[in-house]
């Protein structure tokens, strides 16, 4: 079995940053963590700014490259306040999938 990381990076409007972090930690990660094939989730904030680099990153360890696009992931991602209260305020989003060597 291979292992992958799904890297999601983004910025968020400053006026909703506190709500973004609360919802991410209290709702979004717990819901995504229930998805079959999600092995671990960790969040990071940019320590040393780089031109164009998003401020926030989430690293999802997954068992298959199909997990982040699966119906269970999509349903979990749309659960709670994430879709209506957070997603509209995010920008500079990047999604990357890496396979463990």
N, CA, C and O atoms as a GROMACS GRO file, in nm:
protein
  404
    1UNK      N    1   0.084  -0.119   0.000
    1UNK     CA    2   0.000   0.000   0.000
    1UNK      C    3   0.088   0.125   0.000
    1UNK      O    4   0.180   0.136   0.081
    2UNK      N    5   0.061   0.217  -0.089
    2UNK     CA    6   0.133   0.343  -0.093
    2UNK      C    7   0.069   0.441   0.004
    2UNK      O    8  -0.042   0.421   0.053
    3UNK      N    9   0.142   0.546   0.030
    3UNK     CA   10   0.089   0.653   0.113
    3UNK      C   11   0.109   0.784   0.039
    3UNK      O   12   0.207   0.801  -0.034
    4UNK      N   13   0.016   0.874   0.058
    4UNK     CA   14   0.017   1.002  -0.013
    4UNK      C   15  -0.007   1.115   0.087
    4UNK      O   16  -0.061   1.094   0.195
    5UNK      N   17   0.034   1.234   0.048
    5UNK     CA   18  -0.012   1.352   0.120
    5UNK      C   19  -0.084   1.441   0.021
    5UNK      O   20  -0.042   1.459  -0.094
    6UNK      N   21  -0.192   1.495   0.068
    6UNK     CA   22  -0.270   1.592  -0.007
    6UNK      C   23  -0.246   1.724   0.062
    6UNK      O   24  -0.288   1.743   0.177
    7UNK      N   25  -0.181   1.816  -0.005
    7UNK     CA   26  -0.143   1.945   0.051
    7UNK      C   27  -0.241   2.050   0.001
    7UNK      O   28  -0.256   2.070  -0.120
    8UNK      N   29  -0.307   2.116   0.095
    8UNK     CA   30  -0.401   2.222   0.062
    8UNK      C   31  -0.350   2.351   0.124
    8UNK      O   32  -0.330   2.359   0.245
    9UNK      N   33  -0.328   2.452   0.040
    9UNK     CA   34  -0.277   2.580   0.088
    9UNK      C   35  -0.376   2.689   0.049
    9UNK      O   36  -0.440   2.681  -0.056
   10UNK      N   37  -0.387   2.790   0.134
   10UNK     CA   38  -0.479   2.900   0.104
   10UNK      C   39  -0.453   3.021   0.192
   10UNK      O   40  -0.386   3.014   0.294
   11UNK      N   41  -0.509   3.130   0.146
   11UNK     CA   42  -0.516   3.252   0.225
   11UNK      C   43  -0.663   3.274   0.259
   11UNK      O   44  -0.752   3.217   0.197
   12UNK      N   45  -0.685   3.358   0.359
   12UNK     CA   46  -0.822   3.391   0.399
   12UNK      C   47  -0.826   3.540   0.430
   12UNK      O   48  -0.728   3.599   0.476
   13UNK      N   49  -0.940   3.600   0.406
   13UNK     CA   50  -0.956   3.742   0.435
   13UNK      C   51  -0.934   3.765   0.584
   13UNK      O   52  -0.985   3.690   0.666
   14UNK      N   53  -0.858   3.868   0.619
   14UNK     CA   54  -0.825   3.894   0.760
   14UNK      C   55  -0.946   3.908   0.852
   14UNK      O   56  -0.939   3.869   0.968
   15UNK      N   57  -1.054   3.962   0.803
   15UNK     CA   58  -1.172   3.984   0.888
   15UNK      C   59  -1.242   3.855   0.929
   15UNK      O   60  -1.324   3.856   1.021
   16UNK      N   61  -1.212   3.745   0.864
   16UNK     CA   62  -1.273   3.617   0.902
   16UNK      C   63  -1.169   3.515   0.948
   16UNK      O   64  -1.200   3.397   0.964
   17UNK      N   65  -1.047   3.559   0.971
   17UNK     CA   66  -0.938   3.467   1.005
   17UNK      C   67  -0.963   3.389   1.134
   17UNK      O   68  -0.936   3.269   1.138
   18UNK      N   69  -1.014   3.455   1.237
   18UNK     CA   70  -1.040   3.384   1.363
   18UNK      C   71  -1.148   3.277   1.343
   18UNK      O   72  -1.134   3.165   1.393
   19UNK      N   73  -1.252   3.311   1.270
   19UNK     CA   74  -1.360   3.215   1.243
   19UNK      C   75  -1.309   3.102   1.154
   19UNK      O   76  -1.345   2.986   1.175
   20UNK      N   77  -1.226   3.134   1.055
   20UNK     CA   78  -1.162   3.034   0.969
   20UNK      C   79  -1.088   2.931   1.052
   20UNK      O   80  -1.108   2.811   1.033
   21UNK      N   81  -1.004   2.976   1.144
   21UNK     CA   82  -0.925   2.884   1.226
   21UNK      C   83  -1.013   2.802   1.320
   21UNK      O   84  -0.989   2.683   1.339
   22UNK      N   85  -1.114   2.864   1.379
   22UNK     CA   86  -1.204   2.791   1.469
   22UNK      C   87  -1.279   2.682   1.393
   22UNK      O   88  -1.284   2.567   1.437
   23UNK      N   89  -1.339   2.718   1.280
   23UNK     CA   90  -1.416   2.620   1.203
   23UNK      C   91  -1.326   2.510   1.148
   23UNK      O   92  -1.364   2.393   1.146
   24UNK      N   93  -1.207   2.546   1.102
   24UNK     CA   94  -1.114   2.446   1.049
   24UNK      C   95  -1.081   2.342   1.157
   24UNK      O   96  -1.087   2.222   1.132
   25UNK      N   97  -1.047   2.392   1.276
   25UNK     CA   98  -1.005   2.302   1.385
   25UNK      C   99  -1.121   2.226   1.449
   25UNK      O  100  -1.108   2.108   1.482
   26UNK      N  101  -1.234   2.292   1.467
   26UNK     CA  102  -1.345   2.232   1.542
   26UNK      C  103  -1.443   2.154   1.456
   26UNK      O  104  -1.512   2.065   1.506
   27UNK      N  105  -1.452   2.187   1.327
   27UNK     CA  106  -1.549   2.120   1.240
   27UNK      C  107  -1.485   2.049   1.121
   27UNK      O  108  -1.506   1.929   1.100
   28UNK      N  109  -1.407   2.123   1.044
   28UNK     CA  110  -1.357   2.069   0.917
   28UNK      C  111  -1.264   1.949   0.937
   28UNK      O  112  -1.286   1.844   0.878
   29UNK      N  113  -1.163   1.964   1.019
   29UNK     CA  114  -1.071   1.852   1.041
   29UNK      C  115  -1.140   1.731   1.103
   29UNK      O  116  -1.119   1.619   1.056
   30UNK      N  117  -1.224   1.749   1.206
   30UNK     CA  118  -1.293   1.630   1.259
   30UNK      C  119  -1.378   1.558   1.154
   30UNK      O  120  -1.384   1.435   1.154
   31UNK      N  121  -1.444   1.632   1.066
   31UNK     CA  122  -1.526   1.568   0.963
   31UNK      C  123  -1.441   1.496   0.859
   31UNK      O  124  -1.469   1.382   0.823
   32UNK      N  125  -1.337   1.563   0.811
   32UNK     CA  126  -1.248   1.501   0.711
   32UNK      C  127  -1.178   1.378   0.771
   32UNK      O  128  -1.155   1.280   0.700
   33UNK      N  129  -1.146   1.383   0.898
   33UNK     CA  130  -1.076   1.272   0.964
   33UNK      C  131  -1.159   1.144   0.967
   33UNK      O  132  -1.104   1.035   0.981
   34UNK      N  133  -1.290   1.156   0.954
   34UNK     CA  134  -1.380   1.040   0.953
   34UNK      C  135  -1.384   0.970   0.816
   34UNK      O  136  -1.432   0.857   0.804
   35UNK      N  137  -1.333   1.035   0.714
   35UNK     CA  138  -1.338   0.980   0.579
   35UNK      C  139  -1.248   0.857   0.570
   35UNK      O  140  -1.131   0.864   0.609
   36UNK      N  141  -1.298   0.746   0.520
   36UNK     CA  142  -1.213   0.627   0.503
   36UNK      C  143  -1.091   0.661   0.416
   36UNK      O  144  -1.104   0.720   0.309
   37UNK      N  145  -0.974   0.621   0.465
   37UNK     CA  146  -0.851   0.646   0.392
   37UNK      C  147  -0.774   0.768   0.439
   37UNK      O  148  -0.660   0.789   0.398
   38UNK      N  149  -0.836   0.850   0.524
   38UNK     CA  150  -0.764   0.964   0.582
   38UNK      C  151  -0.688   0.912   0.705
   38UNK      O  152  -0.749   0.862   0.800
   39UNK      N  153  -0.556   0.923   0.700
   39UNK     CA  154  -0.471   0.869   0.806
   39UNK      C  155  -0.433   0.972   0.911
   39UNK      O  156  -0.414   0.938   1.028
   40UNK      N  157  -0.422   1.098   0.871
   40UNK     CA  158  -0.380   1.203   0.964
   40UNK      C  159  -0.401   1.339   0.898
   40UNK      O  160  -0.401   1.350   0.776
   41UNK      N  161  -0.419   1.441   0.981
   41UNK     CA  162  -0.433   1.578   0.932
   41UNK      C  163  -0.354   1.670   1.024
   41UNK      O  164  -0.364   1.661   1.147
   42UNK      N  165  -0.276   1.757   0.964
   42UNK     CA  166  -0.202   1.858   1.040
   42UNK      C  167  -0.214   1.990   0.967
   42UNK      O  168  -0.217   1.995   0.844
   43UNK      N  169  -0.222   2.099   1.044
   43UNK     CA  170  -0.230   2.233   0.987
   43UNK      C  171  -0.105   2.312   1.020
   43UNK      O  172  -0.041   2.291   1.123
   44UNK      N  173  -0.072   2.404   0.929
   44UNK     CA  174   0.047   2.487   0.946
   44UNK      C  175   0.015   2.630   0.906
   44UNK      O  176  -0.073   2.656   0.824
   45UNK      N  177   0.089   2.724   0.966
   45UNK     CA  178   0.080   2.863   0.928
   45UNK      C  179   0.219   2.907   0.883
   45UNK      O  180   0.320   2.866   0.941
   46UNK      N  181   0.225   2.989   0.781
   46UNK     CA  182   0.351   3.032   0.723
   46UNK      C  183   0.432   3.110   0.826
   46UNK      O  184   0.385   3.209   0.882
   47UNK      N  185   0.552   3.066   0.850
   47UNK     CA  186   0.642   3.128   0.947
   47UNK      C  187   0.728   3.236   0.883
   47UNK      O  188   0.750   3.343   0.941
   48UNK      N  189   0.776   3.208   0.765
   48UNK     CA  190   0.863   3.302   0.695
   48UNK      C  191   0.800   3.332   0.560
   48UNK      O  192   0.802   3.246   0.471
   49UNK      N  193   0.744   3.451   0.543
   49UNK     CA  194   0.675   3.483   0.418
   49UNK      C  195   0.763   3.467   0.294
   49UNK      O  196   0.882   3.499   0.295
   50UNK      N  197   0.702   3.418   0.190
   50UNK     CA  198   0.764   3.405   0.058
   50UNK      C  199   0.666   3.461  -0.043
   50UNK      O  200   0.546   3.442  -0.027
   51UNK      N  201   0.713   3.528  -0.146
   51UNK     CA  202   0.622   3.589  -0.244
   51UNK      C  203   0.523   3.487  -0.302
   51UNK      O  204   0.562   3.383  -0.355
   52UNK      N  205   0.397   3.519  -0.290
   52UNK     CA  206   0.292   3.435  -0.347
   52UNK      C  207   0.253   3.313  -0.265
   52UNK      O  208   0.156   3.245  -0.298
   53UNK      N  209   0.328   3.283  -0.160
   53UNK     CA  210   0.298   3.164  -0.080
   53UNK      C  211   0.175   3.187   0.008
   53UNK      O  212   0.168   3.289   0.077
   54UNK      N  213   0.080   3.096   0.007
   54UNK     CA  214  -0.037   3.108   0.094
   54UNK      C  215   0.004   3.101   0.242
   54UNK      O  216   0.103   3.037   0.277
   55UNK      N  217  -0.073   3.168   0.326
   55UNK     CA  218  -0.042   3.174   0.470
   55UNK      C  219  -0.069   3.041   0.540
   55UNK      O  220   0.004   3.004   0.632
   56UNK      N  221  -0.172   2.969   0.498
   56UNK     CA  222  -0.212   2.846   0.568
   56UNK      C  223  -0.191   2.724   0.480
   56UNK      O  224  -0.206   2.728   0.358
   57UNK      N  225  -0.156   2.614   0.546
   57UNK     CA  226  -0.141   2.485   0.477
   57UNK      C  227  -0.199   2.376   0.566
   57UNK      O  228  -0.184   2.378   0.688
   58UNK      N  229  -0.263   2.281   0.503
   58UNK     CA  230  -0.311   2.161   0.571
   58UNK      C  231  -0.252   2.042   0.497
   58UNK      O  232  -0.256   2.035   0.375
   59UNK      N  233  -0.196   1.949   0.574
   59UNK     CA  234  -0.137   1.829   0.516
   59UNK      C  235  -0.223   1.711   0.560
   59UNK      O  236  -0.235   1.679   0.678
   60UNK      N  237  -0.283   1.646   0.461
   60UNK     CA  238  -0.369   1.531   0.484
   60UNK      C  239  -0.293   1.406   0.439
   60UNK      O  240  -0.263   1.393   0.320
   61UNK      N  241  -0.262   1.316   0.530
   61UNK     CA  242  -0.203   1.188   0.493
   61UNK      C  243  -0.319   1.096   0.453
   61UNK      O  244  -0.412   1.075   0.530
   62UNK      N  245  -0.311   1.043   0.331
   62UNK     CA  246  -0.419   0.958   0.280
   62UNK      C  247  -0.362   0.828   0.224
   62UNK      O  248  -0.246   0.822   0.184
   63UNK      N  249  -0.444   0.726   0.223
   63UNK     CA  250  -0.399   0.594   0.180
   63UNK      C  251  -0.406   0.573   0.030
   63UNK      O  252  -0.351   0.476  -0.022
   64UNK      N  253  -0.473   0.663  -0.040
   64UNK     CA  254  -0.491   0.647  -0.184
   64UNK      C  255  -0.501   0.786  -0.248
   64UNK      O  256  -0.550   0.879  -0.184
   65UNK      N  257  -0.457   0.800  -0.372
   65UNK     CA  258  -0.470   0.930  -0.438
   65UNK      C  259  -0.615   0.965  -0.469
   65UNK      O  260  -0.645   1.080  -0.501
   66UNK      N  261  -0.705   0.868  -0.460
   66UNK     CA  262  -0.846   0.892  -0.489
   66UNK      C  263  -0.924   0.948  -0.370
   66UNK      O  264  -1.034   1.000  -0.387
   67UNK      N  265  -0.868   0.938  -0.251
   67UNK     CA  266  -0.941   0.980  -0.130
   67UNK      C  267  -0.988   1.125  -0.136
   67UNK      O  268  -1.106   1.150  -0.111
   68UNK      N  269  -0.901   1.222  -0.169
   68UNK     CA  270  -0.946   1.362  -0.166
   68UNK      C  271  -1.053   1.399  -0.268
   68UNK      O  272  -1.118   1.503  -0.254
   69UNK      N  273  -1.073   1.319  -0.369
   69UNK     CA  274  -1.176   1.348  -0.468
   69UNK      C  275  -1.298   1.258  -0.454
   69UNK      O  276  -1.394   1.269  -0.531
   70UNK      N  277  -1.296   1.170  -0.356
   70UNK     CA  278  -1.406   1.077  -0.337
   70UNK      C  279  -1.531   1.141  -0.281
   70UNK      O  280  -1.526   1.251  -0.226
   71UNK      N  281  -1.642   1.074  -0.295
   71UNK     CA  282  -1.771   1.128  -0.251
   71UNK      C  283  -1.774   1.149  -0.098
   71UNK      O  284  -1.837   1.244  -0.051
   72UNK      N  285  -1.709   1.062  -0.022
   72UNK     CA  286  -1.707   1.079   0.124
   72UNK      C  287  -1.631   1.206   0.163
   72UNK      O  288  -1.672   1.278   0.254
   73UNK      N  289  -1.520   1.233   0.093
   73UNK     CA  290  -1.443   1.355   0.120
   73UNK      C  291  -1.526   1.479   0.086
   73UNK      O  292  -1.533   1.573   0.165
   74UNK      N  293  -1.588   1.478  -0.030
   74UNK     CA  294  -1.667   1.592  -0.074
   74UNK      C  295  -1.781   1.618   0.025
   74UNK      O  296  -1.807   1.733   0.062
   75UNK      N  297  -1.848   1.514   0.068
   75UNK     CA  298  -1.957   1.530   0.164
   75UNK      C  299  -1.906   1.586   0.297
   75UNK      O  300  -1.967   1.675   0.354
   76UNK      N  301  -1.794   1.533   0.345
   76UNK     CA  302  -1.737   1.581   0.471
   76UNK      C  303  -1.692   1.726   0.458
   76UNK      O  304  -1.707   1.805   0.552
   77UNK      N  305  -1.636   1.760   0.345
   77UNK     CA  306  -1.588   1.896   0.321
   77UNK      C  307  -1.702   1.998   0.318
   77UNK      O  308  -1.681   2.115   0.350
   78UNK      N  309  -1.820   1.954   0.279
   78UNK     CA  310  -1.935   2.043   0.271
   78UNK      C  311  -2.017   2.046   0.399
   78UNK      O  312  -2.118   2.116   0.406
   79UNK      N  313  -1.977   1.971   0.501
   79UNK     CA  314  -2.051   1.961   0.627
   79UNK      C  315  -2.023   2.082   0.715
   79UNK      O  316  -1.913   2.138   0.714
   80UNK      N  317  -2.123   2.121   0.792
   80UNK     CA  318  -2.106   2.228   0.891
   80UNK      C  319  -2.093   2.366   0.827
   80UNK      O  320  -2.151   2.393   0.722
   81UNK      N  321  -2.017   2.452   0.893
   81UNK     CA  322  -2.004   2.592   0.851
   81UNK      C  323  -1.896   2.616   0.747
   81UNK      O  324  -1.883   2.728   0.697
   82UNK      N  325  -1.818   2.513   0.714
   82UNK     CA  326  -1.706   2.533   0.622
   82UNK      C  327  -1.751   2.590   0.487
   82UNK      O  328  -1.700   2.694   0.443
   83UNK      N  329  -1.845   2.524   0.423
   83UNK     CA  330  -1.887   2.565   0.288
   83UNK      C  331  -1.951   2.705   0.287
   83UNK      O  332  -1.911   2.788   0.205
   84UNK      N  333  -2.048   2.734   0.375
   84UNK     CA  334  -2.112   2.865   0.365
   84UNK      C  335  -2.034   2.980   0.430
   84UNK      O  336  -2.041   3.094   0.382
   85UNK      N  337  -1.960   2.953   0.537
   85UNK     CA  338  -1.898   3.063   0.612
   85UNK      C  339  -1.750   3.083   0.587
   85UNK      O  340  -1.697   3.191   0.615
   86UNK      N  341  -1.682   2.982   0.536
   86UNK     CA  342  -1.537   2.992   0.518
   86UNK      C  343  -1.497   2.994   0.371
   86UNK      O  344  -1.429   3.086   0.325
   87UNK      N  345  -1.541   2.895   0.298
   87UNK     CA  346  -1.496   2.880   0.159
   87UNK      C  347  -1.509   3.008   0.075
   87UNK      O  348  -1.419   3.036  -0.004
   88UNK      N  349  -1.617   3.087   0.090
   88UNK     CA  350  -1.626   3.209   0.008
   88UNK      C  351  -1.519   3.314   0.040
   88UNK      O  352  -1.496   3.405  -0.040
   89UNK      N  353  -1.453   3.301   0.155
   89UNK     CA  354  -1.354   3.401   0.197
   89UNK      C  355  -1.210   3.354   0.176
   89UNK      O  356  -1.116   3.422   0.218
   90UNK      N  357  -1.192   3.240   0.113
   90UNK     CA  358  -1.057   3.190   0.088
   90UNK      C  359  -1.014   3.227  -0.054
   90UNK      O  360  -1.096   3.244  -0.143
   91UNK      N  361  -0.884   3.238  -0.072
   91UNK     CA  362  -0.828   3.270  -0.203
   91UNK      C  363  -0.684   3.221  -0.208
   91UNK      O  364  -0.631   3.172  -0.108
   92UNK      N  365  -0.622   3.233  -0.324
   92UNK     CA  366  -0.485   3.185  -0.343
   92UNK      C  367  -0.473   3.038  -0.303
   92UNK      O  368  -0.377   2.997  -0.237
   93UNK      N  369  -0.573   2.960  -0.343
   93UNK     CA  370  -0.579   2.819  -0.305
   93UNK      C  371  -0.491   2.735  -0.397
   93UNK      O  372  -0.486   2.756  -0.518
   94UNK      N  373  -0.422   2.640  -0.337
   94UNK     CA  374  -0.340   2.545  -0.411
   94UNK      C  375  -0.367   2.405  -0.356
   94UNK      O  376  -0.376   2.387  -0.234
   95UNK      N  377  -0.380   2.308  -0.444
   95UNK     CA  378  -0.402   2.169  -0.406
   95UNK      C  379  -0.297   2.084  -0.476
   95UNK      O  380  -0.284   2.090  -0.598
   96UNK      N  381  -0.224   2.004  -0.399
   96UNK     CA  382  -0.120   1.918  -0.456
   96UNK      C  383  -0.127   1.781  -0.392
   96UNK      O  384  -0.161   1.768  -0.274
   97UNK      N  385  -0.096   1.680  -0.470
   97UNK     CA  386  -0.095   1.543  -0.420
   97UNK      C  387   0.046   1.486  -0.439
   97UNK      O  388   0.100   1.491  -0.550
   98UNK      N  389   0.104   1.432  -0.333
   98UNK     CA  390   0.239   1.376  -0.336
   98UNK      C  391   0.234   1.229  -0.293
   98UNK      O  392   0.159   1.192  -0.203
   99UNK      N  393   0.314   1.147  -0.360
   99UNK     CA  394   0.327   1.006  -0.325
   99UNK      C  395   0.456   0.987  -0.246
   99UNK      O  396   0.560   1.042  -0.282
  100UNK      N  397   0.449   0.909  -0.140
  100UNK     CA  398   0.565   0.878  -0.058
  100UNK      C  399   0.664   0.797  -0.141
  100UNK      O  400   0.626   0.700  -0.206
  101UNK      N  401   0.790   0.837  -0.138
  101UNK     CA  402   0.895   0.764  -0.211
  101UNK      C  403   0.951   0.650  -0.127
  101UNK      O  404   1.039   0.578  -0.172
   0.00000   0.00000   0.00000
